[in-house]
Structures are given as structure tokens and as C-alpha cells.
Amino acid sequence: MISSAFAQSAAGGAGGFSLQGLLPFILIFIIFYFLLIRPQQKRVKQHKLMVESLKRGNKVLTAGGILGVVTKAIDGSETVSVEIASGVTVELARQMISEVRGDQKLKPADNKKSTSKKK
């Protein structure tokens, strides 16, 4: 029923492994590495260093969007105490600190705008 020429051409078409067919996948992986994987690894490393270097008096932003001042940070501990309001202190996991805003707590005089008039 099937001609012998058709059967032979189908078997001949299934050739061996070709590097040329794999080249697009290799290029896509290289592009993903440099555009996605490598920058993410850098961000994770920077965040880890930032979290490890937390100290008392740092003004921080939590992952939940709360601003506060670190009141207690013990090296090696996985938690820090953060004062989020006058007399209100919460204990947070170090990994939940998303950003360090400044080294020192703002003084009440620093918050007010200057109202002096020019003469």
C-alpha cells in the first residue's frame, strides 16, 4: 500500500542531533540570565547586606509600608524592635525590612518648615 520510496524518504529525514536547532534556546537562556536572573541575585545580595547591617537609630520602611526607627537590633538575631509611634514598639523579622531611609531619628525641630521672614 505504501510505496517504498515514501517509506525510505521518511526514515532518511530523521537525521542526527543538530547544534543549529539548539542555538536559539541557548541564546534565550543567555538573555534571560543577563536580564532577569543576574539582577535579581544582585538585589537579594544587597538586601541581605542591608538587613545584616541594621543598627539602633536607623529609620526603616517595612514591607507593609510602615515607617519606624530601630530601637533594638541584636547581631545574629532574626528580629529587630522598631518604634513606629511614640511609645509603640513592634518586633519584626529582619527580612521584612525593605529599606533603610536614614541613620538617625528625626527630631521634632527637623519636621517643621522654617517660617522666618526675609528682611
Biopython code that builds the backbone (N, CA, C, O; Angstrom):
import numpy as np
from Bio.PDB.StructureBuilder import StructureBuilder

atoms = [
    (1, "MET", "N", (0.812, -1.191, 0.000)),
    (1, "MET", "CA", (0.000, 0.000, 0.000)),
    (1, "MET", "C", (0.865, 1.269, 0.000)),
    (1, "MET", "O", (0.627, 2.182, -0.791)),
    (2, "ILE", "N", (1.870, 1.323, 0.891)),
    (2, "ILE", "CA", (2.746, 2.477, 0.928)),
    (2, "ILE", "C", (3.912, 2.220, -0.020)),
    (2, "ILE", "O", (4.523, 1.151, 0.005)),
    (3, "SER", "N", (4.203, 3.182, -0.828)),
    (3, "SER", "CA", (5.304, 2.978, -1.771)),
    (3, "SER", "C", (6.622, 2.924, -1.024)),
    (3, "SER", "O", (6.776, 3.549, 0.025)),
    (4, "SER", "N", (7.553, 2.191, -1.554)),
    (4, "SER", "CA", (8.852, 2.037, -0.896)),
    (4, "SER", "C", (9.645, 3.336, -0.909)),
    (4, "SER", "O", (10.436, 3.563, 0.007)),
    (5, "ALA", "N", (9.470, 4.189, -1.899)),
    (5, "ALA", "CA", (10.184, 5.457, -1.970)),
    (5, "ALA", "C", (9.739, 6.391, -0.841)),
    (5, "ALA", "O", (10.566, 7.088, -0.252)),
    (6, "PHE", "N", (8.454, 6.406, -0.541)),
    (6, "PHE", "CA", (7.940, 7.260, 0.530)),
    (6, "PHE", "C", (8.462, 6.786, 1.889)),
    (6, "PHE", "O", (8.822, 7.611, 2.728)),
    (7, "ALA", "N", (8.507, 5.497, 2.112)),
    (7, "ALA", "CA", (8.987, 4.958, 3.374)),
    (7, "ALA", "C", (10.463, 5.242, 3.577)),
    (7, "ALA", "O", (10.886, 5.503, 4.703)),
    (8, "GLN", "N", (11.247, 5.200, 2.529)),
    (8, "GLN", "CA", (12.686, 5.466, 2.640)),
    (8, "GLN", "C", (12.950, 6.941, 2.892)),
    (8, "GLN", "O", (13.856, 7.263, 3.662)),
    (9, "SER", "N", (12.213, 7.841, 2.288)),
    (9, "SER", "CA", (12.457, 9.271, 2.473)),
    (9, "SER", "C", (12.094, 9.708, 3.893)),
    (9, "SER", "O", (12.725, 10.613, 4.440)),
    (10, "ALA", "N", (11.104, 9.087, 4.483)),
    (10, "ALA", "CA", (10.719, 9.435, 5.848)),
    (10, "ALA", "C", (11.804, 9.003, 6.828)),
    (10, "ALA", "O", (12.097, 9.731, 7.776)),
    (11, "ALA", "N", (12.393, 7.859, 6.624)),
    (11, "ALA", "CA", (13.453, 7.387, 7.516)),
    (11, "ALA", "C", (14.702, 8.220, 7.354)),
    (11, "ALA", "O", (15.421, 8.440, 8.329)),
    (12, "GLY", "N", (14.980, 8.687, 6.162)),
    (12, "GLY", "CA", (16.183, 9.491, 5.917)),
    (12, "GLY", "C", (16.053, 10.890, 6.496)),
    (12, "GLY", "O", (17.065, 11.525, 6.790)),
    (13, "GLY", "N", (14.830, 11.388, 6.666)),
    (13, "GLY", "CA", (14.615, 12.735, 7.178)),
    (13, "GLY", "C", (14.877, 12.843, 8.676)),
    (13, "GLY", "O", (15.155, 13.939, 9.164)),
    (14, "ALA", "N", (14.799, 11.760, 9.408)),
    (14, "ALA", "CA", (15.034, 11.783, 10.845)),
    (14, "ALA", "C", (16.528, 11.671, 11.083)),
    (14, "ALA", "O", (17.033, 10.616, 11.468)),
    (15, "GLY", "N", (17.223, 12.764, 10.851)),
    (15, "GLY", "CA", (18.681, 12.778, 10.963)),
    (15, "GLY", "C", (19.140, 12.825, 12.403)),
    (15, "GLY", "O", (18.346, 12.644, 13.325)),
    (16, "GLY", "N", (20.418, 13.066, 12.590)),
    (16, "GLY", "CA", (21.020, 13.097, 13.916)),
    (16, "GLY", "C", (20.803, 14.425, 14.628)),
    (16, "GLY", "O", (20.008, 15.255, 14.187)),
    (17, "PHE", "N", (21.507, 14.614, 15.720)),
    (17, "PHE", "CA", (21.422, 15.815, 16.561)),
    (17, "PHE", "C", (22.044, 16.998, 15.838)),
    (17, "PHE", "O", (23.105, 16.871, 15.227)),
    (18, "SER", "N", (21.383, 18.150, 15.906)),
    (18, "SER", "CA", (21.883, 19.341, 15.244)),
    (18, "SER", "C", (22.053, 20.463, 16.265)),
    (18, "SER", "O", (21.114, 20.821, 16.976)),
    (19, "LEU", "N", (23.255, 21.007, 16.324)),
    (19, "LEU", "CA", (23.539, 22.119, 17.240)),
    (19, "LEU", "C", (22.804, 23.376, 16.793)),
    (19, "LEU", "O", (22.457, 24.225, 17.615)),
    (20, "GLN", "N", (22.573, 23.489, 15.517)),
    (20, "GLN", "CA", (21.892, 24.652, 14.974)),
    (20, "GLN", "C", (20.451, 24.750, 15.497)),
    (20, "GLN", "O", (19.938, 25.858, 15.657)),
    (21, "GLY", "N", (19.806, 23.649, 15.757)),
    (21, "GLY", "CA", (18.459, 23.653, 16.299)),
    (21, "GLY", "C", (18.417, 24.036, 17.767)),
    (21, "GLY", "O", (17.397, 24.522, 18.255)),
    (22, "LEU", "N", (19.522, 23.820, 18.476)),
    (22, "LEU", "CA", (19.603, 24.127, 19.900)),
    (22, "LEU", "C", (20.069, 25.559, 20.165)),
    (22, "LEU", "O", (19.891, 26.075, 21.269)),
    (23, "LEU", "N", (20.659, 26.196, 19.165)),
    (23, "LEU", "CA", (21.217, 27.540, 19.313)),
    (23, "LEU", "C", (20.200, 28.589, 19.783)),
    (23, "LEU", "O", (20.546, 29.385, 20.656)),
    (24, "PRO", "N", (18.977, 28.639, 19.263)),
    (24, "PRO", "CA", (18.018, 29.636, 19.766)),
    (24, "PRO", "C", (17.705, 29.485, 21.261)),
    (24, "PRO", "O", (17.536, 30.481, 21.964)),
    (25, "PHE", "N", (17.631, 28.246, 21.739)),
    (25, "PHE", "CA", (17.361, 28.031, 23.163)),
    (25, "PHE", "C", (18.525, 28.504, 24.034)),
    (25, "PHE", "O", (18.317, 29.048, 25.119)),
    (26, "ILE", "N", (19.732, 28.296, 23.556)),
    (26, "ILE", "CA", (20.918, 28.760, 24.286)),
    (26, "ILE", "C", (20.928, 30.283, 24.343)),
    (26, "ILE", "O", (21.211, 30.859, 25.393)),
    (27, "LEU", "N", (20.622, 30.940, 23.229)),
    (27, "LEU", "CA", (20.589, 32.406, 23.202)),
    (27, "LEU", "C", (19.493, 32.955, 24.120)),
    (27, "LEU", "O", (19.706, 33.955, 24.804)),
    (28, "ILE", "N", (18.339, 32.319, 24.139)),
    (28, "ILE", "CA", (17.257, 32.758, 25.021)),
    (28, "ILE", "C", (17.665, 32.626, 26.484)),
    (28, "ILE", "O", (17.381, 33.514, 27.287)),
    (29, "PHE", "N", (18.331, 31.523, 26.838)),
    (29, "PHE", "CA", (18.793, 31.351, 28.215)),
    (29, "PHE", "C", (19.808, 32.423, 28.598)),
    (29, "PHE", "O", (19.758, 32.953, 29.708)),
    (30, "ILE", "N", (20.728, 32.749, 27.688)),
    (30, "ILE", "CA", (21.737, 33.786, 27.973)),
    (30, "ILE", "C", (21.056, 35.137, 28.192)),
    (30, "ILE", "O", (21.427, 35.878, 29.102)),
    (31, "ILE", "N", (20.074, 35.454, 27.374)),
    (31, "ILE", "CA", (19.352, 36.718, 27.525)),
    (31, "ILE", "C", (18.604, 36.745, 28.859)),
    (31, "ILE", "O", (18.648, 37.751, 29.567)),
    (32, "PHE", "N", (17.922, 35.661, 29.207)),
    (32, "PHE", "CA", (17.227, 35.584, 30.497)),
    (32, "PHE", "C", (18.201, 35.746, 31.655)),
    (32, "PHE", "O", (17.889, 36.417, 32.638)),
    (33, "TYR", "N", (19.367, 35.141, 31.547)),
    (33, "TYR", "CA", (20.347, 35.228, 32.632)),
    (33, "TYR", "C", (20.750, 36.671, 32.874)),
    (33, "TYR", "O", (20.736, 37.136, 34.014)),
    (34, "PHE", "N", (21.109, 37.389, 31.811)),
    (34, "PHE", "CA", (21.601, 38.748, 31.997)),
    (34, "PHE", "C", (20.502, 39.767, 32.267)),
    (34, "PHE", "O", (20.768, 40.794, 32.892)),
    (35, "LEU", "N", (19.278, 39.517, 31.817)),
    (35, "LEU", "CA", (18.209, 40.486, 32.035)),
    (35, "LEU", "C", (17.352, 40.203, 33.264)),
    (35, "LEU", "O", (16.762, 41.130, 33.819)),
    (36, "LEU", "N", (17.267, 38.944, 33.704)),
    (36, "LEU", "CA", (16.386, 38.607, 34.817)),
    (36, "LEU", "C", (17.104, 37.975, 36.003)),
    (36, "LEU", "O", (16.972, 38.457, 37.128)),
    (37, "ILE", "N", (17.846, 36.924, 35.776)),
    (37, "ILE", "CA", (18.414, 36.149, 36.879)),
    (37, "ILE", "C", (19.516, 36.913, 37.598)),
    (37, "ILE", "O", (19.477, 37.034, 38.823)),
    (38, "ARG", "N", (20.490, 37.427, 36.872)),
    (38, "ARG", "CA", (21.626, 38.112, 37.486)),
    (38, "ARG", "C", (21.212, 39.366, 38.272)),
    (38, "ARG", "O", (21.656, 39.528, 39.408)),
    (39, "PRO", "N", (20.380, 40.257, 37.714)),
    (39, "PRO", "CA", (19.960, 41.421, 38.513)),
    (39, "PRO", "C", (19.200, 41.037, 39.778)),
    (39, "PRO", "O", (19.353, 41.689, 40.811)),
    (40, "GLN", "N", (18.373, 39.976, 39.708)),
    (40, "GLN", "CA", (17.647, 39.535, 40.898)),
    (40, "GLN", "C", (18.603, 39.026, 41.965)),
    (40, "GLN", "O", (18.401, 39.290, 43.150)),
    (41, "GLN", "N", (19.644, 38.297, 41.562)),
    (41, "GLN", "CA", (20.633, 37.817, 42.524)),
    (41, "GLN", "C", (21.361, 38.979, 43.184)),
    (41, "GLN", "O", (21.667, 38.921, 44.375)),
    (42, "LYS", "N", (21.643, 40.038, 42.422)),
    (42, "LYS", "CA", (22.294, 41.223, 42.996)),
    (42, "LYS", "C", (21.392, 41.901, 44.021)),
    (42, "LYS", "O", (21.856, 42.311, 45.085)),
    (43, "ARG", "N", (20.079, 42.022, 43.696)),
    (43, "ARG", "CA", (19.144, 42.640, 44.629)),
    (43, "ARG", "C", (19.036, 41.845, 45.922)),
    (43, "ARG", "O", (18.992, 42.423, 47.008)),
    (44, "VAL", "N", (18.994, 40.535, 45.809)),
    (44, "VAL", "CA", (18.894, 39.680, 47.001)),
    (44, "VAL", "C", (20.148, 39.841, 47.858)),
    (44, "VAL", "O", (20.051, 39.905, 49.083)),
    (45, "LYS", "N", (21.307, 39.906, 47.239)),
    (45, "LYS", "CA", (22.561, 40.065, 47.978)),
    (45, "LYS", "C", (22.608, 41.428, 48.679)),
    (45, "LYS", "O", (23.023, 41.511, 49.835)),
    (46, "GLN", "N", (22.187, 42.496, 47.987)),
    (46, "GLN", "CA", (22.170, 43.830, 48.595)),
    (46, "GLN", "C", (21.190, 43.887, 49.761)),
    (46, "GLN", "O", (21.494, 44.496, 50.787)),
    (47, "HIS", "N", (20.019, 43.262, 49.625)),
    (47, "HIS", "CA", (19.032, 43.259, 50.699)),
    (47, "HIS", "C", (19.571, 42.517, 51.915)),
    (47, "HIS", "O", (19.382, 42.956, 53.049)),
    (48, "LYS", "N", (20.238, 41.399, 51.681)),
    (48, "LYS", "CA", (20.813, 40.625, 52.781)),
    (48, "LYS", "C", (21.861, 41.446, 53.533)),
    (48, "LYS", "O", (21.884, 41.433, 54.764)),
    (49, "LEU", "N", (22.725, 42.157, 52.811)),
    (49, "LEU", "CA", (23.731, 43.006, 53.458)),
    (49, "LEU", "C", (23.076, 44.149, 54.232)),
    (49, "LEU", "O", (23.516, 44.488, 55.330)),
    (50, "MET", "N", (22.026, 44.742, 53.661)),
    (50, "MET", "CA", (21.333, 45.838, 54.324)),
    (50, "MET", "C", (20.680, 45.367, 55.615)),
    (50, "MET", "O", (20.746, 46.056, 56.633)),
    (51, "VAL", "N", (20.055, 44.203, 55.579)),
    (51, "VAL", "CA", (19.370, 43.667, 56.759)),
    (51, "VAL", "C", (20.381, 43.296, 57.838)),
    (51, "VAL", "O", (20.128, 43.508, 59.024)),
    (52, "GLU", "N", (21.512, 42.749, 57.440)),
    (52, "GLU", "CA", (22.535, 42.374, 58.423)),
    (52, "GLU", "C", (23.185, 43.586, 59.074)),
    (52, "GLU", "O", (23.667, 43.498, 60.203)),
    (53, "SER", "N", (23.203, 44.725, 58.370)),
    (53, "SER", "CA", (23.877, 45.904, 58.901)),
    (53, "SER", "C", (22.934, 46.848, 59.653)),
    (53, "SER", "O", (23.323, 47.972, 59.971)),
    (54, "LEU", "N", (21.709, 46.416, 59.941)),
    (54, "LEU", "CA", (20.786, 47.256, 60.706)),
    (54, "LEU", "C", (21.356, 47.542, 62.087)),
    (54, "LEU", "O", (21.935, 46.667, 62.732)),
    (55, "LYS", "N", (21.183, 48.780, 62.528)),
    (55, "LYS", "CA", (21.639, 49.150, 63.868)),
    (55, "LYS", "C", (20.624, 50.094, 64.496)),
    (55, "LYS", "O", (19.726, 50.613, 63.834)),
    (56, "ARG", "N", (20.796, 50.293, 65.766)),
    (56, "ARG", "CA", (19.887, 51.147, 66.517)),
    (56, "ARG", "C", (19.932, 52.561, 65.961)),
    (56, "ARG", "O", (21.008, 53.107, 65.713)),
    (57, "GLY", "N", (18.753, 53.154, 65.765)),
    (57, "GLY", "CA", (18.661, 54.519, 65.268)),
    (57, "GLY", "C", (18.375, 54.613, 63.785)),
    (57, "GLY", "O", (18.059, 55.697, 63.295)),
    (58, "ASN", "N", (18.476, 53.498, 63.044)),
    (58, "ASN", "CA", (18.155, 53.523, 61.620)),
    (58, "ASN", "C", (16.669, 53.770, 61.421)),
    (58, "ASN", "O", (15.838, 53.155, 62.089)),
    (59, "LYS", "N", (16.339, 54.659, 60.512)),
    (59, "LYS", "CA", (14.941, 54.867, 60.132)),
    (59, "LYS", "C", (14.670, 53.890, 58.999)),
    (59, "LYS", "O", (15.375, 53.894, 57.990)),
    (60, "VAL", "N", (13.646, 53.051, 59.161)),
    (60, "VAL", "CA", (13.397, 51.977, 58.204)),
    (60, "VAL", "C", (11.964, 52.016, 57.677)),
    (60, "VAL", "O", (11.064, 52.584, 58.295)),
    (61, "LEU", "N", (11.787, 51.394, 56.520)),
    (61, "LEU", "CA", (10.479, 51.190, 55.916)),
    (61, "LEU", "C", (10.245, 49.696, 55.880)),
    (61, "LEU", "O", (11.073, 48.946, 55.363)),
    (62, "THR", "N", (9.114, 49.254, 56.429)),
    (62, "THR", "CA", (8.815, 47.821, 56.452)),
    (62, "THR", "C", (8.135, 47.413, 55.149)),
    (62, "THR", "O", (7.719, 48.261, 54.360)),
    (63, "ALA", "N", (8.028, 46.109, 54.937)),
    (63, "ALA", "CA", (7.361, 45.588, 53.747)),
    (63, "ALA", "C", (5.887, 45.965, 53.735)),
    (63, "ALA", "O", (5.270, 45.998, 52.671)),
    (64, "GLY", "N", (5.320, 46.246, 54.885)),
    (64, "GLY", "CA", (3.918, 46.651, 54.979)),
    (64, "GLY", "C", (3.707, 48.137, 54.788)),
    (64, "GLY", "O", (2.568, 48.603, 54.816)),
    (65, "GLY", "N", (4.784, 48.900, 54.591)),
    (65, "GLY", "CA", (4.673, 50.330, 54.358)),
    (65, "GLY", "C", (4.716, 51.171, 55.614)),
    (65, "GLY", "O", (4.354, 52.347, 55.570)),
    (66, "ILE", "N", (5.145, 50.612, 56.732)),
    (66, "ILE", "CA", (5.206, 51.342, 57.997)),
    (66, "ILE", "C", (6.611, 51.900, 58.187)),
    (66, "ILE", "O", (7.600, 51.180, 58.058)),
    (67, "LEU", "N", (6.684, 53.189, 58.496)),
    (67, "LEU", "CA", (7.961, 53.825, 58.804)),
    (67, "LEU", "C", (8.202, 53.742, 60.302)),
    (67, "LEU", "O", (7.275, 53.902, 61.096)),
    (68, "GLY", "N", (9.436, 53.494, 60.682)),
    (68, "GLY", "CA", (9.772, 53.416, 62.089)),
    (68, "GLY", "C", (11.265, 53.560, 62.306)),
    (68, "GLY", "O", (12.039, 53.694, 61.359)),
    (69, "VAL", "N", (11.654, 53.531, 63.571)),
    (69, "VAL", "CA", (13.054, 53.663, 63.950)),
    (69, "VAL", "C", (13.454, 52.407, 64.714)),
    (69, "VAL", "O", (12.748, 51.974, 65.624)),
    (70, "VAL", "N", (14.589, 51.827, 64.339)),
    (70, "VAL", "CA", (15.069, 50.625, 65.006)),
    (70, "VAL", "C", (15.504, 50.993, 66.419)),
    (70, "VAL", "O", (16.341, 51.877, 66.602)),
    (71, "THR", "N", (14.938, 50.319, 67.419)),
    (71, "THR", "CA", (15.302, 50.583, 68.811)),
    (71, "THR", "C", (16.186, 49.479, 69.383)),
    (71, "THR", "O", (16.938, 49.712, 70.330)),
    (72, "LYS", "N", (16.097, 48.283, 68.813)),
    (72, "LYS", "CA", (16.913, 47.179, 69.299)),
    (72, "LYS", "C", (17.219, 46.248, 68.139)),
    (72, "LYS", "O", (16.315, 45.698, 67.510)),
    (73, "ALA", "N", (18.519, 46.078, 67.864)),
    (73, "ALA", "CA", (18.950, 45.169, 66.801)),
    (73, "ALA", "C", (20.147, 44.390, 67.325)),
    (73, "ALA", "O", (21.249, 44.928, 67.434)),
    (74, "ILE", "N", (19.927, 43.140, 67.644)),
    (74, "ILE", "CA", (20.995, 42.292, 68.169)),
    (74, "ILE", "C", (21.583, 41.499, 67.008)),
    (74, "ILE", "O", (20.850, 40.862, 66.251)),
    (75, "ASP", "N", (22.918, 41.538, 66.867)),
    (75, "ASP", "CA", (23.576, 40.784, 65.800)),
    (75, "ASP", "C", (23.291, 39.298, 65.963)),
    (75, "ASP", "O", (23.368, 38.757, 67.066)),
    (76, "GLY", "N", (22.962, 38.646, 64.855)),
    (76, "GLY", "CA", (22.674, 37.222, 64.889)),
    (76, "GLY", "C", (21.216, 36.913, 65.154)),
    (76, "GLY", "O", (20.763, 35.799, 64.891)),
    (77, "SER", "N", (20.473, 37.879, 65.669)),
    (77, "SER", "CA", (19.053, 37.673, 65.924)),
    (77, "SER", "C", (18.276, 37.842, 64.620)),
    (77, "SER", "O", (18.667, 38.622, 63.752)),
    (78, "GLU", "N", (17.186, 37.115, 64.493)),
    (78, "GLU", "CA", (16.379, 37.221, 63.285)),
    (78, "GLU", "C", (15.309, 38.294, 63.391)),
    (78, "GLU", "O", (14.567, 38.516, 62.435)),
    (79, "THR", "N", (15.213, 38.966, 64.539)),
    (79, "THR", "CA", (14.204, 40.000, 64.725)),
    (79, "THR", "C", (14.854, 41.302, 65.159)),
    (79, "THR", "O", (15.966, 41.312, 65.688)),
    (80, "VAL", "N", (14.140, 42.407, 64.926)),
    (80, "VAL", "CA", (14.542, 43.729, 65.394)),
    (80, "VAL", "C", (13.315, 44.389, 66.009)),
    (80, "VAL", "O", (12.182, 44.094, 65.628)),
    (81, "SER", "N", (13.550, 45.282, 66.961)),
    (81, "SER", "CA", (12.456, 46.057, 67.545)),
    (81, "SER", "C", (12.412, 47.403, 66.848)),
    (81, "SER", "O", (13.433, 48.077, 66.710)),
    (82, "VAL", "N", (11.220, 47.789, 66.407)),
    (82, "VAL", "CA", (11.046, 49.036, 65.664)),
    (82, "VAL", "C", (9.973, 49.860, 66.352)),
    (82, "VAL", "O", (8.875, 49.374, 66.622)),
    (83, "GLU", "N", (10.307, 51.123, 66.633)),
    (83, "GLU", "CA", (9.335, 52.046, 67.221)),
    (83, "GLU", "C", (8.598, 52.724, 66.077)),
    (83, "GLU", "O", (9.196, 53.454, 65.286)),
    (84, "ILE", "N", (7.287, 52.476, 65.994)),
    (84, "ILE", "CA", (6.502, 53.026, 64.889)),
    (84, "ILE", "C", (5.732, 54.279, 65.290)),
    (84, "ILE", "O", (5.268, 55.026, 64.428)),
    (85, "ALA", "N", (5.597, 54.509, 66.572)),
    (85, "ALA", "CA", (4.977, 55.724, 67.100)),
    (85, "ALA", "C", (5.562, 55.938, 68.484)),
    (85, "ALA", "O", (6.228, 55.055, 69.024)),
    (86, "SER", "N", (5.321, 57.083, 69.050)),
    (86, "SER", "CA", (5.852, 57.380, 70.364)),
    (86, "SER", "C", (5.331, 56.367, 71.385)),
    (86, "SER", "O", (4.137, 56.342, 71.683)),
    (87, "GLY", "N", (6.218, 55.540, 71.914)),
    (87, "GLY", "CA", (5.858, 54.549, 72.906)),
    (87, "GLY", "C", (5.302, 53.248, 72.340)),
    (87, "GLY", "O", (4.951, 52.349, 73.104)),
    (88, "VAL", "N", (5.215, 53.130, 71.005)),
    (88, "VAL", "CA", (4.698, 51.905, 70.375)),
    (88, "VAL", "C", (5.851, 51.203, 69.665)),
    (88, "VAL", "O", (6.380, 51.690, 68.665)),
    (89, "THR", "N", (6.224, 50.046, 70.210)),
    (89, "THR", "CA", (7.332, 49.283, 69.639)),
    (89, "THR", "C", (6.826, 47.924, 69.186)),
    (89, "THR", "O", (6.099, 47.242, 69.908)),
    (90, "VAL", "N", (7.224, 47.543, 67.978)),
    (90, "VAL", "CA", (6.856, 46.230, 67.447)),
    (90, "VAL", "C", (8.131, 45.457, 67.132)),
    (90, "VAL", "O", (9.182, 46.037, 66.861)),
    (91, "GLU", "N", (8.011, 44.151, 67.175)),
    (91, "GLU", "CA", (9.146, 43.296, 66.844)),
    (91, "GLU", "C", (8.891, 42.714, 65.456)),
    (91, "GLU", "O", (7.851, 42.105, 65.206)),
    (92, "LEU", "N", (9.859, 42.910, 64.556)),
    (92, "LEU", "CA", (9.714, 42.474, 63.172)),
    (92, "LEU", "C", (10.826, 41.502, 62.796)),
    (92, "LEU", "O", (11.927, 41.553, 63.344)),
    (93, "ALA", "N", (10.523, 40.627, 61.862)),
    (93, "ALA", "CA", (11.565, 39.790, 61.272)),
    (93, "ALA", "C", (12.463, 40.694, 60.431)),
    (93, "ALA", "O", (11.974, 41.578, 59.727)),
    (94, "ARG", "N", (13.751, 40.476, 60.504)),
    (94, "ARG", "CA", (14.695, 41.312, 59.757)),
    (94, "ARG", "C", (14.386, 41.348, 58.266)),
    (94, "ARG", "O", (14.556, 42.381, 57.619)),
    (95, "GLN", "N", (13.933, 40.224, 57.721)),
    (95, "GLN", "CA", (13.666, 40.145, 56.295)),
    (95, "GLN", "C", (12.490, 41.025, 55.864)),
    (95, "GLN", "O", (12.329, 41.295, 54.674)),
    (96, "MET", "N", (11.674, 41.472, 56.811)),
    (96, "MET", "CA", (10.523, 42.304, 56.487)),
    (96, "MET", "C", (10.884, 43.783, 56.380)),
    (96, "MET", "O", (10.025, 44.604, 56.061)),
    (97, "ILE", "N", (12.138, 44.130, 56.642)),
    (97, "ILE", "CA", (12.606, 45.499, 56.440)),
    (97, "ILE", "C", (12.948, 45.631, 54.967)),
    (97, "ILE", "O", (13.818, 44.921, 54.461)),
    (98, "SER", "N", (12.265, 46.540, 54.275)),
    (98, "SER", "CA", (12.500, 46.649, 52.841)),
    (98, "SER", "C", (13.480, 47.757, 52.480)),
    (98, "SER", "O", (14.082, 47.720, 51.407)),
    (99, "GLU", "N", (13.650, 48.745, 53.363)),
    (99, "GLU", "CA", (14.522, 49.863, 53.017)),
    (99, "GLU", "C", (14.993, 50.571, 54.279)),
    (99, "GLU", "O", (14.239, 50.700, 55.243)),
    (100, "VAL", "N", (16.239, 51.028, 54.271)),
    (100, "VAL", "CA", (16.750, 51.877, 55.345)),
    (100, "VAL", "C", (16.720, 53.296, 54.812)),
    (100, "VAL", "O", (17.371, 53.603, 53.813)),
    (101, "ARG", "N", (15.964, 54.165, 55.477)),
    (101, "ARG", "CA", (15.767, 55.528, 54.999)),
    (101, "ARG", "C", (16.826, 56.506, 55.490)),
    (101, "ARG", "O", (17.201, 57.423, 54.760)),
    (102, "GLY", "N", (17.312, 56.329, 56.709)),
    (102, "GLY", "CA", (18.285, 57.248, 57.265)),
    (102, "GLY", "C", (18.879, 56.655, 58.516)),
    (102, "GLY", "O", (18.373, 55.667, 59.048)),
    (103, "ASP", "N", (19.965, 57.265, 58.991)),
    (103, "ASP", "CA", (20.657, 56.720, 60.151)),
    (103, "ASP", "C", (20.090, 57.210, 61.470)),
    (103, "ASP", "O", (20.159, 56.492, 62.468)),
    (104, "GLN", "N", (19.536, 58.404, 61.502)),
    (104, "GLN", "CA", (19.109, 58.958, 62.783)),
    (104, "GLN", "C", (17.626, 59.292, 62.772)),
    (104, "GLN", "O", (17.037, 59.583, 61.731)),
    (105, "LYS", "N", (17.053, 59.241, 63.945)),
    (105, "LYS", "CA", (15.648, 59.596, 64.142)),
    (105, "LYS", "C", (15.485, 61.099, 63.917)),
    (105, "LYS", "O", (16.332, 61.892, 64.328)),
    (106, "LEU", "N", (14.391, 61.481, 63.265)),
    (106, "LEU", "CA", (14.127, 62.890, 63.051)),
    (106, "LEU", "C", (13.739, 63.550, 64.367)),
    (106, "LEU", "O", (12.956, 63.000, 65.141)),
    (107, "LYS", "N", (14.283, 64.712, 64.610)),
    (107, "LYS", "CA", (13.927, 65.481, 65.797)),
    (107, "LYS", "C", (12.698, 66.318, 65.462)),
    (107, "LYS", "O", (12.477, 66.644, 64.296)),
    (108, "PRO", "N", (11.902, 66.670, 66.459)),
    (108, "PRO", "CA", (10.707, 67.473, 66.182)),
    (108, "PRO", "C", (11.014, 68.778, 65.454)),
    (108, "PRO", "O", (10.205, 69.229, 64.643)),
    (109, "ALA", "N", (12.152, 69.387, 65.723)),
    (109, "ALA", "CA", (12.505, 70.641, 65.058)),
    (109, "ALA", "C", (12.805, 70.412, 63.582)),
    (109, "ALA", "O", (12.618, 71.322, 62.775)),
    (110, "ASP", "N", (13.266, 69.218, 63.208)),
    (110, "ASP", "CA", (13.583, 68.928, 61.819)),
    (110, "ASP", "C", (12.333, 68.765, 60.968)),
    (110, "ASP", "O", (12.387, 68.967, 59.755)),
    (111, "ASN", "N", (11.214, 68.405, 61.576)),
    (111, "ASN", "CA", (9.981, 68.169, 60.836)),
    (111, "ASN", "C", (9.304, 69.464, 60.411)),
    (111, "ASN", "O", (8.591, 69.479, 59.408)),
    (112, "LYS", "N", (9.507, 70.538, 61.141)),
    (112, "LYS", "CA", (8.808, 71.786, 60.878)),
    (112, "LYS", "C", (9.536, 72.594, 59.810)),
    (112, "LYS", "O", (10.765, 72.606, 59.742)),
    (113, "LYS", "N", (8.749, 73.265, 58.983)),
    (113, "LYS", "CA", (9.333, 74.126, 57.959)),
    (113, "LYS", "C", (9.722, 75.455, 58.591)),
    (113, "LYS", "O", (9.113, 75.909, 59.559)),
    (114, "SER", "N", (10.734, 76.052, 58.029)),
    (114, "SER", "CA", (11.194, 77.332, 58.537)),
    (114, "SER", "C", (10.161, 78.405, 58.190)),
    (114, "SER", "O", (9.720, 78.499, 57.045)),
    (115, "THR", "N", (9.784, 79.201, 59.166)),
    (115, "THR", "CA", (8.767, 80.232, 58.947)),
    (115, "THR", "C", (9.348, 81.634, 59.097)),
    (115, "THR", "O", (8.605, 82.610, 59.201)),
    (116, "SER", "N", (10.656, 81.731, 59.107)),
    (116, "SER", "CA", (11.260, 83.062, 59.266)),
    (116, "SER", "C", (11.076, 83.875, 57.986)),
    (116, "SER", "O", (11.115, 83.341, 56.878)),
    (117, "LYS", "N", (10.871, 85.201, 58.172)),
    (117, "LYS", "CA", (10.671, 86.096, 57.036)),
    (117, "LYS", "C", (11.968, 86.788, 56.702)),
    (117, "LYS", "O", (12.780, 87.079, 57.581)),
    (118, "LYS", "N", (12.160, 87.054, 55.399)),
    (118, "LYS", "CA", (13.355, 87.793, 54.963)),
    (118, "LYS", "C", (13.126, 89.275, 55.208)),
    (118, "LYS", "O", (12.014, 89.787, 55.078)),
    (119, "LYS", "N", (14.215, 89.945, 55.566)),
    (119, "LYS", "CA", (14.133, 91.392, 55.805)),
    (119, "LYS", "C", (14.717, 92.154, 54.664)),
    (119, "LYS", "O", (14.736, 93.384, 54.688)),
]
sb = StructureBuilder()
sb.init_structure("model")
sb.init_model(0)
sb.init_chain("A")
sb.init_seg("    ")
for serial, (resi, resn, name, xyz) in enumerate(atoms, 1):
    if name == "N":
        sb.init_residue(resn, " ", resi, " ")
    sb.init_atom(name, np.array(xyz, "f"), 0.0, 1.0, " ", f" {name:<3s}", serial, name[0])
structure = sb.get_structure()
